[in-house]
């Protein structure tokens, strides 16, 4: 039924208003004539509008509307539904969602129902962006087209022709051939210029780019082209499946590869602020499976990240269910320090809000300081809200937002309509006028003038270090015991120096040496001021005669062509390149573990000296071991600081007192000498970041690419699964599916698969990045006759449950108390054998033994990934007993039918004297209720109580159906049609 027809019978038809001379309708909450509306935070007003508009008496009731309107009294109490305007998927998390929907079509068809009814009801955009790996960088053909590659390329994966891929940066001193080496002639420094200018500058302007190995000219974009070509060849199977999805499913839009990263496309192309559908206008909102979804809140669009399971439910027309959140008002005051970037502001706000303990809340920014932040600044700040465990960090729309959209593809008519609507429903803020009478749960004031440049690390994003204190802090990290910051390097080994040869020249590595420096697609490219600061810094550095040591793995991975466009048009891109920061492609690379291997000589030197070397990246993910197994200290930094530390070659430097290096004339050059002024950056941004960069994205969106356009895919209603495929496989989530609700199944005599400690992250549970050659996933792929260089990554193979189940708990950093050291192994308790986690779980399942996991605090922190719940489910895990859970991961466990059980306050596995080797039994009552206490009995004759973390009756219903996927499929079977908003979701627990 069309929305325009539905509103005639709508319970809130009396609040319908019009714009544009009656042509555009909208639900106007002000017509409720309720004074509580003016006191609501603006983010809650978006909730209220969605509840009013979607009020159907089933999923959303008038009682829900009243609860939201009564937010002051109902926050943290009432469970309310929220129906977003759209769903956002990236390919790594999108492919399992689409595979599940394809499998659901199979299950529905097997029970005699029409499979074509299985479609997303909510508009869904899937952006193919996470497949990119750095196979080629600078001017060498790497040995492996993916991490963990072999000695020689296979014809199917590596083009037979020799194509240069590492650009001749730094005067040709960083190069290599097919075996990663080259002659001294190729590595020799260029002759000095004769015109009195630095040779590096003259080379940029006058010398064609040459590959030192092949001695042939190459274009500046050759590296990106080759990486994209390898991406398409390697992932053809997945792309064929995506192409089928775009044709088979209604309401699915697939954005092909080589367009941009998901968050960039979301910000630049998909964002609307106000959506218009069937003559009705309403606020734009989104839930997405990418951790960067929260960036959209910087543009006044409510959105946050969810797991793949939750996203599938929204795609099928079911609202997100959540407890009405508290909203913390974050008042920004003061003036921004001219040397501080948005990253410094981000990390400063992150520290304040993390210390304030705002987990699970909304944050809404207001105050005079907000108007100093550009729209890109706001999206950068909003991006980090998962790091302090907030659900969203919301910046209401104001004049700055409108000014931003004038630079994009918004027409004057659309902007005028948007502004009129947002003001009509009081979702527009003006910081020049007196503050509105908005009431928050609490108010936190942050002074922007207190923000000084920081980096974050060496292991966690919340551990901030002032740049002025970086040298001393790293030294203390070397001395501290192994922990969140310490490495415990003995005094006598702290001065270790290891010489090594690279391209015929000798270098030395010490503790603190920088070996990876990545300006990546993760967070900063959407903010022109930050990227331009880095580019202008590179320009000034090259002009001063500074260089970057050739063994440092440098890369520049913009999130979209927009960034390359403005870096190129501003004239700084060649200087980036001269320092080694070539554009390697568009998509997530370094921060998801897809860094190209370090030179063998560097790896050998690190191992020989047991050195704590460093990676610098301008992202928001850097957990230990994620960038590279042998790089133990990793720091998040703003793009200009990544460049600065790369030039310095070490994090053990005091920028205020020590020079970055020597100029070509031998003069000491300090960071302050080459740091661009705020005025210079702003002027460059004004001159280069114009509407054309957004038009460029739109052009690539509409054009696609030849490879994608030529991909052939089946036209069938159900997907024709290929049993030989190692990428796409029908998952077993719908086995033994029936129309009847299964009876509650107690857990009897379960063994503990793992005994874990605190802060087990999603990286530990479901690793990203490369597939280690010795892993069980690798053994499976080898059994399918694949070579290591064909393994690709876990992310790329998320559509294959056989790989992902074997990859569950396969992290080399997993600290299992059964083993006593970091290892992807566990104890098979009956036999006493130490096995890979998958092999132990497989043996338990063959013996019919259910499994549980014991854990400490903050289980499941980090990225949102569906396989962190799906993997344990397929391993046979029935419950996780922990001291506390990350909220999103707890919901994912429920969504897969796994019980999240929490020890009672003050209790833990240690306080209860559990060894983990006991057998555990948990009796489930016929009628479960939210937050019910259950009893766990052990084989020792002891027992203890736990709280079942079901937040709502809906959680209970989903769990009793065996998870959300099975619930939705069973709804199809019972109704014989597409699940609609019906009483089943609100029914009392059977």
Secondary structure, DSSP 4 states (H G I P E B T S, - for coil): --HHHHGGG-TTGGGEEEETTTTEEEE-GGGG--TTGGGS-HHHHHHHHHHHHT--SSSS-HHHHHHHHTHHHHTTT-EEEE--SEEEEEHHHHHHHHHHHHHHHHHHHHTTS-GGG---SS-EEEE--TT---SEETTEE-S-SSTT--SS--TTTS-SS----S---GGGTS---TTS---HHHHSPPPPPSSSS-HHHHHHHHS--B-TTT--B--TTHHHHHHHHHHHHHTHHHHHHHHHHHHHSTTEEEEPSSSB-HHHHIIIII--SEEEETTEEEE-EEEESSTTGGGGGGGT-EEEE--HHHHHHHHTTPPEEEEPPPEEEEEEES---TT--HHHHHHHHHHHHHHHT-TT-EEEEESGGGGGS-HHHHHHHHHGGGGGT-SEEEE-B-HHHHHHHHTTT--HHHHHHHHHHHHHTT-B--TTSPPP----SEEEEEEGGG---EEEEES-TT-EEEGGGHHHHHHHHHHSPSSSS-----GGGTT-EEEEEETTEEEEEETTBEEEEEE-SSSSTT-HHHHHHHHHHHHHHHHTT----TTSEEEE--SBHHHHHHHHHTT-HHHHHHTT--B--SS--GGGT-PPPPPHHHHHHHHHHT---EEEESSS---TTSS-TT--EEEE--HHHHHHHHHHTBS---TTTS-SEE-TTS-EE-HHHHPPPHHHHHHHHHHH-SHHHHHHHHHHHHH--HHHHH------SS----TT-SS----GGGTT--SSPPPP--EEEEEEEEEB-S--BHHHHB--SB--TTSHHHHHHHHTT--GGG--BTTTTTT-HHHHHHHBT--TT-BBTTTSSB-SEEEETTTTEEEEHHHHHHHHHHTT--EEEE--SSBTBSS--THHHHHHHHHTEEEEEES-B-HHHHHHHHHTT-EEEEEPTT--TTTTT--S-S-EEEPPPSS--TT-EEEEEETTS-EEEEEE---SHHHHHHHHTTSHHHHHHHHHHHHSS---S-HHHHSPP-
